[in-house]
Amino acid sequence: MAAAYEERLSYFPKDLDTNQSKGTGQDYFTIPILDLKTGTPYAFNFQWVFPDGTKSKWSDGYTVTTASYATKLTKPTITVTAASLGYIVSYTKQTDKNFDNAIIEESVSNSNTDPGTGYQEVGVTSSNPITITVGSVSKRWVRLKLTDKIAGNTAYSDAVSVTPVDPVAAALDITPPSAASGISAVWSSDNILITATVSADAKKFIVRLTNGSSVGFFTKFPSAAGTSQTILITSQELYNTFGQYFTSFSGLLTSADSLDNRDSGVAFSVAEKTNELNGVTPTFTVTSISNGYTVVYTLPAAASYAKVYASGTSGFTPNDSTNLVYSGSSPGVVIDTSYSIKYVKIKYFKIDGSTSSISAQQSVTPSDPGMLSLIDNEVKISTSGSILAGDSAVSGGRGIFNKTGIYFYDTAGNATSQLITTASGGSPTLITTSAKIADWIISSNKIENTLYAGATQYSGLSPSGTYAFWAGSTVSGGNSAANFSVTPAGAVIAKNITITGGSLTVGASSIAASTGKLISTDAEITGAITANSGSITGNFGIGASGTFFIGSSASSGDRILINSGGIAAYASGVNDPRFELAKDGTGKIGGWTINATSLSASGMVLSSGSQTISFTSGFIIDNDNFTYNVAGSTQASSTYYGSDTNTDGVVQDSFVSSAPGTAVASSIRIKPSSSYNAATSPALVMSTTGYSTLQAGGSYISLGTTGVVINTNTTGGIVLKGFASAYHPMYNSAKEAGAVLQIFSDGRVTAGRAFYKSGAAESSITNINHSTWPYVGLIGDVIFSTAD
């Protein structure tokens, strides 16, 4: 490839023979192709570009299938616990470092078995357990799969059904589950194993352990379905809670339901743990080294570490404050520059502090390095000369000293430590991959202390591991069990932190260390809150289920409850709320039931949807003494008193009601004056100014100073109907039917049976021709009486 052409290229492979330095045969080069999918075939073609810019034809295609990938994650097993308007999912803990996220899916279904379809994704997180919030309390099936950071994912877990808790019921349900029975608590290695028979509605257990003045609480969830439960409290949990190890406890097991209603608890005890080191006598070897000695021993399975004691007096009794020179795993390296005889003993310890017997005594004298070889005169080495300690200057274990520094190699010839005198500015002067400084072990990729007395725990730092800093890890290199850890990305976990000065600021929230004052614009607190003072005063509290209450208690006395389900108010000694308003719009107040579109009480419904008032058992409306009663039987009379004022300058407000009758469907309509239409709208106008009017469809009956006026306002007449089947006993019912009377506006009368004129008194109407005709006329006939 010509040099001139090279200058025009923006990129060419670094291993391309651009200056023909290799002669012939350099017709290949390497180009990395990134971001390909695993297990996928890809087709490639190549084309030469010549120095003059022309291009060759494309080569034949070449297909490469990338390597396949199988995740190391395992199919998860899940536990799903109902919560208020949601549920909590726990899944099998994964140990592979490439674990990324859990994907949670649900299918809303009342099926008794996994529906297999209808699943929707509801969460993606690396948390465990996971809280999912939903908008209803319908039954649903939940499943979960795991993904890794590369390209893999597991199969779905087996689906588990759950029904979220109704939050309104949460505010009202104050009944705890039945107390546990048959409790047994035993040591399982350094863990505590509790078995018990519990209530079927127990969804959470609070275990209180006590040893002297030390008290610890542990929250646990059912390990499996059913009333037979096993609760495990690990040694790590015990240490994280108490900060030390105990060998026995008294305990209290409290059961809680899904609403966090708790029983009073059942007492139990954890007997003294068996000491497997009892009667064991340690053995060891002690070897003198320069400026000290080493103690080598093998820990038995039950032991976590050993303590090494030394004294200048033979037959001494070991004491931590005066004789302890080392604590940890083997080997123990003790620095001692007194160069006098030392008497050494060791003792094994368990993680809980249980001990073995004291070993037999051994003696050792630390070596004085100054006495190994003495040179009285100055020793000079030529400019390029070195001092060698070893069999060879180029292989095997050796030490080399020259003007550039001091160098050490192990028996395999690997450089272990270097002390460099010629290091340039900014370069290290000491390099080591295997060293110990004040109980800190230096290795190729981390600095770590493995000698934490009393527990198998590690503290250290690493430039390339999963954790940059860690303390209290249960494995070398750090893990999630560490009490303190920092990842290379800066993620910090601190399980036991005390801030005595300054303040802690996280985003927009801060906590002042000196005063304890919390300032936050958006706080989410899932546990109990205890406040000794503040702007919330009076009988105000937050229940364990997230219910706010005003009063002395969330379950008794005069109180107001507020939670995600709504608001309710109770009088002392009453379980039924006097006032209630749920988030879906339903509730009750003053004997009225509220829903999304209406107010209802016994026999009455006020609907905002249809804009109607319905009465099913009659009604009384007090509007300036306007009264109308229908109470299950025929109303003989009704009374109306109108005294409303004229609100629009046109007519009075108007009312109309059906006539009195049986209590089936009664109604009243109130028409505002502004929308009143005299031609189409019925109205009843009652006035104190001298007139009253009953109007319907333009016709009216009015009562005024001129008398009674019947105005049909049509070309027809007055029609009275409804007299069918109403016979008088003086007629043969087979031949006569009830009459219909029509009175026309021109005075004509038709279809009447007869007109009768009575005697001087009204009572004589029914007594004409006493012996023969005891009654007169059909029902519906018009009878005029001269009686006043």
C-alpha positions in Angstrom: 0.0 0.0 0.0 1.5 3.3 -1.1 2.4 5.9 1.6 0.4 8.6 -0.2 -2.7 6.4 0.0 -2.1 5.8 3.6 -2.4 9.5 4.3 -5.9 9.6 2.8 -7.2 6.8 5.0 -9.1 7.8 8.2 -8.6 4.3 9.5 -6.8 1.1 8.5 -6.1 -2.1 10.5 -3.1 -1.8 12.7 -1.7 -5.2 11.7 -1.8 -4.4 7.9 1.6 -4.5 6.3 1.6 -0.9 5.0 5.3 -0.6 4.2 5.8 -4.1 2.8 8.3 -4.8 5.5 7.3 -8.5 5.5 7.8 -9.0 1.8 5.2 -11.2 0.4 2.3 -13.1 1.9 0.9 -10.2 4.1 -2.5 -10.4 2.5 -4.5 -10.7 5.7 -5.3 -8.5 8.7 -7.5 -8.5 11.8 -10.6 -6.2 12.3 -12.6 -6.6 15.6 -16.4 -6.5 15.1 -18.2 -5.6 18.3 -21.7 -5.9 19.7 -22.7 -9.1 17.9 -25.4 -11.3 19.4 -24.6 -14.7 20.8 -25.5 -17.8 18.9 -26.3 -15.8 15.8 -25.0 -16.4 12.2 -23.5 -13.4 10.4 -22.5 -13.2 6.7 -19.4 -11.2 5.6 -17.9 -10.0 2.3 -14.6 -8.3 1.6 -13.4 -5.8 -1.0 -9.9 -4.5 -1.8 -9.2 -0.8 -2.1 -6.2 -0.1 -4.3 -3.8 2.9 -3.9 -5.4 4.8 -6.8 -8.8 4.5 -5.1 -10.4 1.9 -7.3 -12.1 -1.1 -5.6 -12.1 -4.8 -6.4 -15.2 -6.9 -6.7 -16.7 -8.3 -3.5 -15.3 -11.5 -2.3 -17.4 -14.7 -1.9 -19.6 -14.5 1.3 -18.3 -16.1 4.5 -20.7 -16.9 7.3 -19.6 -17.0 11.0 -21.9 -18.1 13.8 -21.0 -16.5 17.1 -20.6 -18.6 20.2 -23.7 -19.5 22.1 -24.3 -18.5 25.7 -26.1 -20.2 28.5 -26.8 -18.3 31.7 -25.5 -19.7 35.0 -28.6 -18.4 36.8 -31.0 -21.0 38.0 -34.8 -21.1 37.7 -36.2 -19.2 40.6 -38.6 -20.4 43.2 -40.9 -17.6 44.5 -43.0 -16.8 47.6 -45.8 -14.3 47.2 -47.4 -12.5 50.2 -50.5 -10.3 50.0 -50.1 -6.7 51.0 -52.3 -3.6 51.0 -53.3 -3.0 47.4 -50.5 -5.2 46.2 -48.2 -8.0 47.1 -44.6 -8.9 48.1 -42.5 -11.3 46.0 -39.4 -13.1 47.3 -37.3 -15.3 45.1 -34.3 -17.7 45.2 -31.1 -15.8 45.9 -28.6 -16.0 43.0 -24.8 -16.3 43.6 -23.6 -15.7 40.0 -22.0 -12.3 39.8 -23.6 -11.6 36.4 -27.1 -11.6 37.9 -28.9 -8.4 36.7 -32.6 -8.2 37.3 -35.8 -10.0 38.1 -38.8 -9.5 35.8 -42.2 -9.9 37.5 -45.3 -10.6 35.5 -49.0 -11.1 36.6 -52.2 -12.4 35.1 -55.5 -11.2 36.7 -57.6 -14.3 36.9 -59.9 -16.1 39.4 -58.7 -19.5 38.0 -57.8 -22.1 40.6 -54.8 -23.0 38.4 -52.2 -21.1 36.5 -54.1 -19.6 33.5 -51.0 -19.7 31.4 -52.0 -16.6 29.4 -52.7 -12.9 29.9 -49.5 -12.2 31.7 -48.3 -8.5 31.8 -45.0 -7.2 33.0 -45.4 -5.2 36.3 -41.8 -4.8 37.5 -38.1 -5.0 36.7 -35.7 -4.8 39.6 -32.7 -6.4 41.3 -34.3 -6.0 44.7 -35.3 -9.0 46.8 -38.0 -9.1 48.1 -40.0 -6.9 45.7 -43.1 -4.9 46.5 -45.7 -4.6 43.7 -48.6 -2.1 44.0 -51.8 -2.7 42.0 -55.0 -0.8 41.5 -57.5 -3.5 42.5 -57.9 -6.4 44.9 -58.7 -8.9 42.3 -57.0 -12.3 42.5 -54.0 -12.7 40.2 -51.3 -15.2 39.3 -47.6 -14.1 39.6 -44.5 -15.5 38.0 -40.9 -14.3 37.7 -37.8 -14.9 35.6 -34.2 -13.7 36.1 -31.8 -12.0 33.6 -28.0 -11.7 33.6 -25.8 -8.9 32.5 -24.7 -10.7 29.3 -27.6 -12.1 27.3 -29.2 -14.9 29.3 -32.4 -15.4 31.3 -33.9 -18.2 33.3 -37.2 -20.0 32.7 -40.2 -18.6 34.5 -40.8 -19.7 38.0 -43.9 -21.7 38.8 -46.8 -19.3 39.1 -48.3 -18.4 42.5 -51.7 -16.9 43.1 -52.3 -14.0 45.5 -55.2 -11.7 46.3 -54.1 -8.1 47.4 -55.5 -6.7 50.6 -58.5 -4.3 50.5 -57.2 -1.1 52.1 -60.6 -0.1 53.4 -60.9 -3.4 55.2 -57.4 -2.7 56.5 -58.6 0.3 58.4 -61.4 -1.7 60.0 -59.8 -5.2 60.6 -58.2 -5.1 64.0 -58.4 -8.8 64.8 -55.0 -10.4 65.1 -54.3 -14.0 64.0 -54.4 -16.8 66.6 -51.2 -17.2 68.6 -48.6 -19.8 67.5 -48.4 -23.1 69.4 -46.0 -26.0 69.7 -42.9 -23.7 69.5 -39.5 -25.3 69.5 -36.2 -23.4 69.2 -32.9 -25.2 68.8 -29.4 -24.4 67.7 -28.5 -25.6 64.2 -24.7 -25.1 64.0 -24.5 -21.4 64.9 -28.0 -20.6 63.6 -31.3 -20.7 65.5 -34.1 -22.9 64.0 -37.6 -22.2 65.2 -40.6 -24.5 64.4 -44.2 -23.7 65.3 -47.8 -24.3 64.4 -49.3 -20.9 63.3 -52.6 -19.5 62.3 -53.6 -19.8 58.6 -53.8 -16.0 58.3 -50.4 -15.4 59.8 -48.4 -13.6 57.1 -45.5 -12.3 59.2 -43.6 -13.2 62.4 -41.7 -10.9 64.7 -39.2 -12.8 66.8 -37.8 -11.0 69.9 -34.6 -12.5 71.4 -33.2 -11.4 74.8 -29.9 -12.2 76.6 -29.5 -10.1 79.7 -29.9 -6.4 78.7 -29.4 -7.1 75.0 -32.6 -7.3 73.0 -32.9 -7.9 69.2 -35.9 -8.1 66.9 -36.1 -10.2 63.7 -38.9 -10.0 61.1 -39.6 -13.2 59.2 -42.1 -14.4 56.6 -43.7 -17.9 56.1 -41.2 -20.3 54.6 -43.9 -22.3 52.9 -47.6 -22.6 52.6 -49.6 -24.0 55.5 -49.7 -23.7 59.2 -46.5 -25.6 60.0 -43.7 -23.1 59.7 -39.9 -23.2 60.1 -38.1 -19.9 60.9 -34.3 -19.6 60.5 -32.2 -16.9 62.1 -28.6 -17.1 60.8 -25.5 -16.4 62.8 -24.8 -13.4 60.6 -28.2 -12.0 61.4 -27.6 -12.5 65.1 -24.2 -10.8 64.9 -25.6 -7.9 62.8 -28.3 -7.3 65.4 -26.5 -7.8 68.7 -22.9 -6.9 67.7 -21.6 -9.9 69.5 -22.4 -13.6 70.0 -24.5 -15.3 72.6 -25.0 -19.0 73.4 -28.6 -18.8 74.7 -31.7 -16.6 74.6 -35.2 -16.2 75.9 -37.7 -15.4 73.1 -41.1 -14.2 72.1 -42.8 -15.2 68.8 -45.5 -12.7 67.6 -47.7 -13.5 64.6 -49.1 -10.8 62.3 -51.7 -10.9 59.6 -51.5 -9.1 56.2 -52.9 -6.0 57.9 -50.1 -6.2 60.5 -52.6 -7.0 63.3 -50.4 -8.8 65.9 -51.1 -11.2 68.7 -49.6 -10.7 72.1 -46.8 -13.2 71.4 -45.8 -16.6 72.8 -42.7 -17.1 74.9 -40.0 -19.7 74.2 -36.4 -20.3 75.0 -33.2 -21.2 73.2 -31.2 -23.5 75.4 -27.5 -23.1 76.0 -25.6 -24.1 72.8 -23.4 -27.1 72.9 -19.7 -26.3 72.9 -18.0 -28.7 70.4 -14.6 -27.5 71.6 -15.1 -28.5 75.2 -12.3 -30.8 76.2 -10.3 -30.2 72.9 -6.6 -29.5 73.5 -4.9 -27.5 70.7 -1.6 -28.5 69.1 0.8 -26.2 67.2 4.3 -25.7 66.1 6.4 -22.6 66.8 9.4 -21.5 64.7 11.8 -18.7 65.3 12.2 -16.1 62.5 14.1 -12.8 62.3 12.6 -10.4 64.8 9.9 -12.8 65.9 8.4 -16.2 65.4 5.6 -18.0 63.6 2.8 -20.2 65.2 1.2 -22.8 62.9 -1.9 -24.8 63.8 -4.9 -26.5 62.2 -8.3 -25.3 63.3 -10.9 -28.1 64.0 -14.2 -27.8 62.1 -16.0 -26.2 65.0 -13.4 -23.5 65.6 -13.4 -20.1 63.9 -10.0 -18.8 65.0 -7.3 -19.2 67.6 -5.6 -16.9 70.1 -1.8 -17.0 70.7 -0.5 -16.1 74.1 3.2 -15.5 75.1 5.1 -14.7 78.3 8.6 -14.6 79.5 7.6 -16.7 82.5 7.2 -20.5 82.1 3.9 -21.9 83.3 2.0 -18.6 82.9 -1.9 -18.4 82.8 -3.0 -16.8 79.5 -4.7 -13.5 79.8 -6.1 -11.4 76.9 -5.0 -8.1 78.5 -1.3 -9.1 79.2 -0.4 -12.1 77.1 -2.4 -12.0 73.8 0.0 -11.6 70.9 -2.1 -12.8 68.0 -5.7 -13.7 67.1 -6.9 -15.2 63.9 -6.3 -18.0 61.4 -3.0 -19.9 60.9 -0.2 -19.0 60.6 0.2 -16.5 63.3 3.2 -14.2 62.8 4.4 -12.5 66.0 7.0 -9.7 65.9 9.2 -9.7 68.9 12.6 -7.9 69.1 13.4 -8.7 72.7 15.4 -11.8 71.5 14.8 -13.6 74.8 13.1 -16.9 75.3 9.3 -16.9 75.1 6.8 -19.4 76.3 3.8 -19.8 74.0 0.3 -21.3 74.4 -2.8 -21.2 72.2 -6.5 -21.6 72.5 -9.3 -22.3 70.0 -12.4 -20.2 69.8 -15.9 -20.6 68.2 -17.6 -17.6 66.6 -19.9 -17.4 69.7 -16.9 -17.1 72.1 -17.0 -20.8 73.2 -13.4 -22.0 73.8 -11.3 -25.1 73.9 -8.8 -26.0 76.6 -5.4 -24.3 76.8 -2.7 -26.0 74.8 0.5 -27.3 76.2 3.4 -24.8 76.5 6.2 -24.5 73.9 9.2 -22.2 73.9 11.0 -20.2 71.2 13.6 -17.4 71.0 13.2 -14.8 68.3 16.2 -14.4 66.0 18.3 -11.3 66.0 19.0 -10.5 62.3 22.0 -8.4 63.3 23.7 -11.5 64.7 23.3 -13.6 61.5 26.4 -12.1 59.8 28.6 -9.2 60.9 30.8 -7.4 58.5 33.2 -5.0 60.2 34.4 -3.2 57.1 32.6 -1.3 54.3 31.6 -3.5 51.4 31.7 -1.9 48.0 30.0 -3.2 44.9 30.9 -2.1 41.4 28.5 0.2 39.4 26.8 -2.7 37.7 27.3 -5.3 40.5 24.7 -7.0 42.6 24.5 -9.0 45.8 22.7 -12.4 45.3 21.1 -14.5 47.9 20.0 -17.7 46.2 21.2 -20.4 43.8 20.9 -18.3 40.6 20.5 -14.7 39.6 18.0 -15.6 36.8 15.9 -18.4 38.2 14.4 -19.9 41.4 13.9 -18.3 44.8 16.4 -15.5 45.3 17.0 -12.0 46.6 19.0 -9.5 44.6 20.4 -6.2 45.9 22.1 -3.6 43.6 22.0 0.1 43.0 18.6 0.0 41.4 16.9 -1.6 44.4 16.2 -4.9 46.2 14.3 -7.6 44.5 12.8 -10.9 45.8 11.5 -13.9 43.8 9.6 -17.1 44.9 10.8 -20.6 44.2 9.0 -20.5 40.8 10.9 -17.5 39.8 8.0 -15.0 40.1 8.7 -11.5 41.4 7.0 -11.1 44.7 8.4 -7.8 46.1 10.6 -4.9 44.9 12.1 -1.9 46.6 13.2 0.4 43.8 15.7 3.2 44.2 15.7 4.4 40.6 11.9 4.9 40.3 11.0 8.0 38.3 8.7 10.7 39.7 5.2 9.4 40.3 6.2 5.7 40.0 6.0 3.3 43.0 9.1 2.6 45.0 7.6 -0.5 46.7 5.9 -3.2 44.6 4.6 -6.4 46.2 2.0 -9.0 45.4 2.4 -11.0 48.6 3.0 -9.3 51.9 1.7 -8.7 55.4 1.7 -5.3 57.0 0.2 -5.0 60.5 -2.1 -8.0 59.9 -3.0 -6.7 56.4 -2.4 -9.3 53.6 -1.3 -7.8 50.3 -2.0 -10.0 47.2 -2.0 -9.4 43.5 -5.5 -7.8 43.4 -6.4 -6.7 46.9 -5.3 -5.7 50.4 -7.2 -7.5 53.0 -7.3 -8.3 56.7 -8.4 -11.9 57.4 -7.5 -11.8 61.1 -10.7 -10.3 62.5 -10.9 -11.7 66.0 -14.1 -13.5 66.9 -15.6 -14.1 63.5 -14.8 -15.3 60.0 -15.0 -11.8 58.5 -12.9 -9.9 56.0 -12.0 -6.2 55.5 -10.1 -4.9 52.5 -9.9 -2.9 49.3 -9.4 -3.8 45.7 -8.9 -1.8 42.5 -10.6 -4.4 40.2 -13.1 -6.5 42.2 -16.8 -6.3 42.6 -16.2 -4.2 45.7 -13.7 -1.4 46.0 -13.9 -1.4 49.9 -15.5 -3.8 52.3 -15.7 -4.6 56.0 -17.4 -7.5 57.7 -17.7 -9.6 54.6 -18.1 -13.4 55.1 -15.9 -14.2 52.1 -12.6 -12.9 50.8 -13.0 -10.1 48.3 -16.3 -8.8 49.8 -19.9 -9.8 49.4 -23.4 -8.5 50.0 -23.3 -9.8 53.7 -20.6 -7.2 54.5 -21.6 -4.6 57.1 -20.0 -1.9 55.0 -19.2 -2.0 51.3 -18.5 0.4 48.4 -18.6 -0.7 44.7 -16.3 0.8 42.1 -19.3 2.8 40.9 -19.7 4.4 44.3 -22.7 2.4 45.6 -22.4 2.3 49.4 -24.0 -0.1 51.9 -23.5 0.7 55.6 -25.5 -1.5 58.0 -24.3 0.1 61.2 -23.5 3.8 60.8 -23.3 6.6 63.4 -22.9 10.3 62.3 -21.9 12.5 65.2 -21.2 15.8 63.4 -22.1 17.7 60.3 -25.1 16.4 58.2 -26.1 13.7 55.8 -27.4 15.0 52.4 -29.1 12.7 49.9 -30.6 14.6 46.9 -33.1 17.1 48.3 -33.2 15.5 51.8 -30.8 16.1 54.7 -30.3 15.0 58.3 -28.4 17.2 60.7 -26.2 15.0 62.9 -26.1 17.4 65.7 -29.9 17.9 66.0 -31.3 14.9 64.3 -33.6 17.2 62.2 -34.8 15.6 58.9 -35.6 17.9 56.0 -37.2 16.1 53.0 -39.4 17.2 50.1 -40.4 13.6 49.4 -40.0 10.9 52.1 -41.3 7.3 51.9 -41.2 5.6 55.3 -42.4 1.9 55.4 -41.8 1.2 59.0 -43.1 2.6 62.3 -42.5 6.3 63.1 -41.8 7.5 66.6 -41.8 11.3 67.1 -41.2 12.9 70.4 -42.0 16.4 69.1 -42.8 18.3 65.9 -45.5 20.0 64.1 -47.9 17.1 64.4 -49.5 17.4 67.8 -52.3 15.8 69.7 -53.4 12.2 69.6 -52.0 11.5 66.1 -50.3 8.3 65.1 -49.3 5.9 62.3 -50.3 2.2 62.7 -48.0 -0.6 61.6 -50.2 -1.2 58.5 -49.7 2.4 57.3 -52.9 3.8 58.8 -52.9 7.3 60.2 -55.1 7.8 63.2 -56.2 10.7 65.4 -57.1 9.5 68.8 -55.5 7.4 71.5 -55.5 4.2 69.4 -56.2 3.0 65.9 -58.6 0.3 67.2 -60.4 1.8 70.2 -61.8 5.0 71.6 -62.9 8.1 69.7 -60.8 8.1 66.6 -60.4 9.1 63.0 -58.5 6.7 60.6 -56.8 7.6 57.3 -55.1 5.2 55.0 -54.8 4.4 51.3 -58.4 3.1 51.4 -60.0 6.3 52.6 -61.1 8.1 55.8 -63.3 6.9 58.6 -64.5 8.3 62.0 -65.5 6.1 65.0 -67.1 6.8 68.3 -65.7 5.0 71.4 -67.1 1.5 71.7 -68.5 1.4 68.1 -67.0 -0.7 65.3 -69.3 0.8 62.6 -68.0 4.2 61.4 -70.1 7.3 61.9 -68.4 8.8 58.8 -66.6 7.0 56.0 -65.2 8.1 52.6 -63.4 5.6 50.5 -61.1 6.5 47.6 -63.5 5.0 45.0 -66.1 7.7 46.0 -68.2 5.4 48.3 -68.9 6.3 51.9 -71.4 7.3 54.5 -72.3 10.4 56.4 -75.3 11.4 58.6 -77.1 8.1 57.7 -76.6 8.7 54.0 -74.7 6.2 51.8 -72.4 7.8 49.2 -71.4 6.2 45.9 -69.9 7.7 42.7 -73.2 9.1 41.4 -75.7 9.3 44.2 -76.7 9.8 47.8 -79.1 7.2 49.3 -80.9 6.5 52.5 -83.8 4.2 53.5 -86.5 4.9 50.9 -84.7 7.8 49.1 -82.1 8.2 46.3 -80.6 11.5 45.1 -78.9 10.7 41.7 -76.5 13.1 40.0 -76.5 10.9 36.9 -80.2 11.1 36.1 -80.8 14.3 38.1 -83.7 12.7 40.0 -84.9 12.3 43.5 -86.6 8.9 44.0 -88.9 8.0 47.0 -89.8 4.4 47.6 -91.6 4.8 50.9 -93.1 8.3 50.6 -91.6 11.6 51.5 -91.8 14.8 53.5 -90.3 17.9 52.0 -90.2 20.9 54.3 -90.2 23.9 52.0 -92.1 26.6 53.8 -94.4 23.9 55.2 -95.0 22.2 51.8 -96.0 18.6 52.9 -96.9 15.5 50.9 -97.1 12.1 52.5 -97.3 8.6 51.1 -96.5 6.0 53.7 -97.6 2.6 52.5 -101.3 3.2 52.2 -103.8 5.5 50.4 -103.3 9.1 51.6 -106.8 10.5 52.3 -105.7 14.2 52.0 -102.7 16.3 51.3 -101.8 19.8 52.5 -99.9 22.5 50.6 -98.7 25.8 52.0 -96.9 28.0 49.5 -94.9 31.0 50.8 -91.8 31.1 48.5 -90.9 34.5 47.2 -90.7 35.5 43.5 -87.0 34.9 42.6 -87.0 35.8 39.0 -89.7 38.5 38.6 -91.9 36.3 36.4 -93.6 33.5 38.4 -93.2 31.7 41.6 -91.0 28.6 41.8 -93.2 25.7 40.8 -93.9 22.2 42.1 -95.9 19.2 40.8 -96.7 15.9 42.5 -98.8 12.9 41.6 -102.1 12.6 43.3 -102.3 10.8 46.6 -102.5 7.0 46.1 -101.0 3.8 47.2 -97.3 3.8 48.0 -95.8 2.4 44.8 -93.9 5.1 42.9 -94.3 8.6 44.1 -92.3 11.6 42.8 -92.0 15.3 42.9 -90.3 17.6 40.3 -89.0 21.0 41.1 -88.7 23.3 38.1 -86.6 26.5 38.5 -88.4 29.6 37.4 -85.8 30.5 34.8 -86.4 27.3 32.8 -90.2 27.2 33.4 -92.3 26.8 30.2 -95.9 27.4 30.7 -96.9 25.6 27.5 -95.2 22.3 28.3 -94.2 22.1 31.9 -96.6 21.1 34.7 -96.7 23.5 37.6 -98.4 24.1 40.9 -98.4 27.7 42.0 -99.6 28.6 45.4 -99.6 32.2 46.4 -100.5 34.3 49.4 -101.5 37.2 47.2 -104.9 35.8 46.4 -104.7 33.1 43.9 -103.5 29.5 43.2 -103.1 27.8 39.9 -102.7 24.2 38.9 -101.4 24.1 35.3 -100.6 21.3 32.8 -99.9 21.6 29.1 -101.4 25.1 28.8 -104.7 24.2 30.5 -105.3 25.3 34.1 -107.6 25.4 37.0 -107.3 28.6 39.0 -108.8 29.9 42.2 -109.0 33.7 42.4 -111.2 36.5 43.5 -113.6 35.8 40.6 -114.2 32.2 41.6 -113.1 28.8 40.2 -112.0 28.9 36.5 -111.6 25.7 34.5 -109.8 26.5 31.2 -109.0 23.6 28.9 -107.2 26.0 26.5 -108.2 23.6 23.6 -111.1 23.2 21.2 -112.2 20.0 23.0 -113.7 19.6 26.3 -113.3 18.0 29.7 -113.0 14.2 29.7 -113.3 12.2 32.9 -112.1 8.6 32.6 -111.4 5.7 34.8 -114.9 4.6 35.8 -115.0 1.2 34.1 -116.2 -1.7 36.2 -117.7 0.7 38.7 -121.3 -0.5 38.9 -124.3 0.7 41.0 -126.3 -2.2 42.6 -129.6 -0.9 41.1 -128.5 -1.9 37.6 -127.8 -5.3 36.1 -124.1 -5.5 35.8 -124.4 -7.6 32.6 -126.1 -4.8 30.8 -124.7 -1.5 32.2 -121.2 -0.1 32.2 -119.8 3.0 33.9 -120.5 6.2 32.2 -118.0 8.7 30.7 -119.0 12.3 31.0 -117.8 14.9 28.5 -118.6 18.6 29.0 -117.7 20.7 26.0 -116.7 24.3 25.9 -120.0 25.2 24.2 -122.0 23.7 27.1 -122.9 20.4 25.5 -123.0 17.3 27.8 -122.8 13.8 26.4 -122.7 10.2 27.6 -124.1 10.9 31.1 -126.7 8.6 32.5 -128.9 11.2 34.2 -129.2 14.4 36.1 -130.9 14.3 39.4 -132.2 17.1 41.5 -132.2 16.3 45.2 -134.4 17.5 47.9 -133.9 20.2 50.4 -131.1 18.4 52.1 -128.0 16.7 50.7 -128.8 13.4 52.5 -132.0 13.0 50.5 -130.0 12.2 47.3 -129.6 8.6 48.3 -133.2 8.2 49.6 -135.4 8.9 46.5 -138.1 6.2 46.4 -136.9 4.6 49.5 -138.5 1.2 49.3 -137.8 0.6 45.6 -134.6 2.5 44.7 -132.3 2.8 47.6 -129.5 4.3 45.5 -129.3 6.7 42.6 -127.2 6.7 39.4 -124.0 5.1 38.2 -120.6 6.0 39.5 -119.5 8.7 37.0 -122.9 10.3 36.6 -123.1 13.9 37.4 -125.6 14.8 40.2 -126.5 18.4 41.0 -127.8 19.1 44.4 -129.7 22.2 45.4 -128.5 21.8 48.9 -125.9 24.4 49.7 
